[in-house]
Amino acid sequence: MNFHFQDIIPEDFNDNSRVWIYQSNRVFTLSEALEIEELLKDFIKSWQSHGAKVKGYANLFFGQFIILIADETATGVSGCSTDSSVRLIKNIEKDYTINLFDRQLLAFVVKERIQLLPMEQLNYPDENKFINADTLYFNNTVETKQELLSRWIIPVKESWLGNRFSFAVN
């Protein structure tokens, strides 16, 4: 699987543009993905903050991650505009019977595939050597476009997991 995504992030967005990543607890089917991409496109066309158009971007990555970006150099994103994006994500959750807010579900690249693992089960892949310090990890805590481009998909040893679990120091 090709994990190079940087080329489709808009270049004309400021490096400090805000980023929100929503990870699905399963891969979307092709028809679901096409529908969701249309929903995201429609949302971005109408996304506003206090009546002003938000310079936004939204896309589905790897069939499993919804990423929203707002360039606040054009229009600041307020509570109401953030609420509207959360409503969109909650509606997608409901309509597709998925979970997009489970921050305890971690995503890794194992054998060229995205594998999800509940945080409480991290000892199992560590002990069985499925995950090591160099395993790629989806760091969904990134907050800016620059961090997204450089720190979203990183080796475990470079993530917040690096000091927390034994596999990160092997």
C-alpha positions as CSV (number, residue, x, y, z in Angstrom):
1,M,0.0,0.0,0.0
2,N,1.3,3.5,-0.9
3,F,1.2,5.7,2.2
4,H,2.3,8.9,0.4
5,F,-0.5,11.3,0.9
6,Q,1.3,14.6,1.0
7,D,0.8,15.3,-2.7
8,I,-3.0,15.7,-2.3
9,I,-2.9,18.1,0.6
10,P,-3.5,21.7,-0.7
11,E,-0.3,23.6,-1.1
12,D,-2.0,26.9,-0.9
13,F,-3.0,26.3,2.8
14,N,-0.9,27.9,5.5
15,D,1.4,25.5,7.3
16,N,-0.4,26.5,10.6
17,S,-3.8,25.5,9.2
18,R,-5.8,23.5,11.8
19,V,-6.2,19.8,11.2
20,W,-8.7,17.3,12.6
21,I,-8.3,13.6,12.0
22,Y,-11.1,11.1,12.5
23,Q,-10.1,7.5,12.3
24,S,-12.8,4.9,11.5
25,N,-13.0,1.7,13.3
26,R,-13.2,-0.1,10.0
27,V,-12.4,0.5,6.3
28,F,-15.3,1.9,4.3
29,T,-16.6,0.0,1.4
30,L,-16.0,1.6,-2.0
31,S,-19.6,2.8,-2.3
32,E,-19.5,4.2,1.3
33,A,-16.2,6.0,0.5
34,L,-17.6,7.6,-2.6
35,E,-20.7,8.8,-0.7
36,I,-18.5,10.1,2.2
37,E,-16.2,12.0,-0.2
38,E,-19.3,13.7,-1.7
39,L,-20.6,14.6,1.8
40,L,-17.2,16.1,2.7
41,K,-17.1,18.0,-0.6
42,D,-20.5,19.4,0.1
43,F,-19.6,20.3,3.6
44,I,-16.5,22.3,2.6
45,K,-18.5,24.2,0.0
46,S,-20.8,25.5,2.7
47,W,-18.5,25.6,5.7
48,Q,-18.8,29.0,7.4
49,S,-17.6,30.9,10.5
50,H,-19.8,33.8,11.5
51,G,-21.2,34.1,8.0
52,A,-17.7,34.1,6.3
53,K,-16.6,31.2,4.1
54,V,-14.0,28.9,5.8
55,K,-11.1,28.1,3.5
56,G,-11.4,24.3,4.2
57,Y,-10.4,21.0,2.8
58,A,-11.7,17.5,3.6
59,N,-10.9,14.1,2.3
60,L,-11.0,10.4,3.1
61,F,-7.5,8.9,3.3
62,F,-6.7,5.2,3.0
63,G,-10.5,4.4,3.1
64,Q,-10.4,4.9,6.9
65,F,-9.3,8.4,7.9
66,I,-11.4,11.6,7.5
67,I,-9.2,14.7,7.6
68,L,-10.5,18.2,7.8
69,I,-8.2,21.2,7.4
70,A,-9.1,24.9,7.9
71,D,-6.8,27.7,6.9
72,E,-7.4,30.3,9.5
73,T,-5.3,32.9,7.8
74,A,-8.4,33.4,5.6
75,T,-11.2,33.0,8.2
76,G,-10.8,32.0,11.8
77,V,-12.7,28.8,12.8
78,S,-15.1,29.5,15.7
79,G,-17.0,27.3,18.1
80,C,-20.0,27.2,15.8
81,S,-18.0,26.3,12.7
82,T,-16.2,23.6,14.7
83,D,-19.6,22.3,16.0
84,S,-20.8,22.1,12.4
85,S,-17.9,19.9,11.4
86,V,-18.4,17.7,14.5
87,R,-22.1,17.3,13.5
88,L,-21.0,16.2,10.1
89,I,-18.7,13.6,11.6
90,K,-21.4,12.4,14.0
91,N,-23.9,12.1,11.1
92,I,-21.4,10.0,9.2
93,E,-20.9,7.8,12.3
94,K,-24.7,7.3,12.6
95,D,-25.4,6.8,8.9
96,Y,-22.5,4.2,8.4
97,T,-22.6,2.5,11.8
98,I,-19.0,3.3,12.6
99,N,-17.0,4.9,15.4
100,L,-14.9,8.0,14.5
101,F,-14.2,9.2,18.0
102,D,-12.5,6.2,19.6
103,R,-9.1,7.7,20.6
104,Q,-8.2,4.4,22.3
105,L,-8.1,2.6,18.9
106,L,-4.6,2.9,17.5
107,A,-3.6,2.4,13.8
108,F,-0.3,0.8,12.7
109,V,1.1,-0.3,9.3
110,V,1.8,-4.1,9.6
111,K,2.7,-6.1,6.5
112,E,1.7,-3.1,4.3
113,R,-1.8,-2.9,5.7
114,I,-3.4,-0.7,8.3
115,Q,-4.1,-2.7,11.5
116,L,-6.2,-1.3,14.3
117,L,-5.3,-2.2,17.9
118,P,-7.1,-1.2,21.1
119,M,-4.6,0.5,23.4
120,E,-5.3,-2.0,26.2
121,Q,-4.0,-4.8,23.9
122,L,-0.6,-3.3,23.0
123,N,1.2,-5.9,25.0
124,Y,0.2,-8.7,22.7
125,P,1.8,-7.4,19.5
126,D,4.8,-6.2,21.5
127,E,5.3,-9.7,23.0
128,N,4.7,-11.4,19.7
129,K,6.9,-9.0,17.7
130,F,4.1,-7.8,15.4
131,I,5.0,-4.2,16.3
132,N,8.4,-2.8,16.9
133,A,10.1,0.6,17.3
134,D,10.2,1.1,13.5
135,T,6.6,0.1,12.8
136,L,4.7,3.0,11.2
137,Y,2.0,4.5,13.5
138,F,-0.8,6.9,12.6
139,N,-0.2,9.9,14.9
140,N,-3.8,11.3,14.9
141,T,-2.8,13.9,17.5
142,V,-1.3,16.3,14.8
143,E,-2.9,19.7,14.9
144,T,-1.5,21.7,11.9
145,K,-1.0,21.1,8.2
146,Q,2.8,21.1,8.8
147,E,2.5,18.4,11.5
148,L,0.2,16.4,9.2
149,L,2.7,16.5,6.4
150,S,5.7,15.5,8.6
151,R,4.4,13.8,11.7
152,W,1.2,11.9,10.8
153,I,2.6,8.6,9.7
154,I,5.7,8.0,11.8
155,P,7.7,5.2,13.4
156,V,6.4,4.2,16.8
157,K,9.7,5.3,18.4
158,E,9.0,8.9,17.2
159,S,5.5,9.0,18.6
160,W,4.0,9.6,22.0
161,L,4.1,5.8,22.4
162,G,7.9,5.9,22.2
163,N,8.5,6.2,25.9
164,R,5.4,4.4,27.1
165,F,5.8,0.9,25.6
166,S,8.7,-1.5,25.6
167,F,8.5,-2.1,21.8
168,A,9.5,1.5,21.2
169,V,12.9,1.1,22.8
170,N,14.0,-2.2,21.3
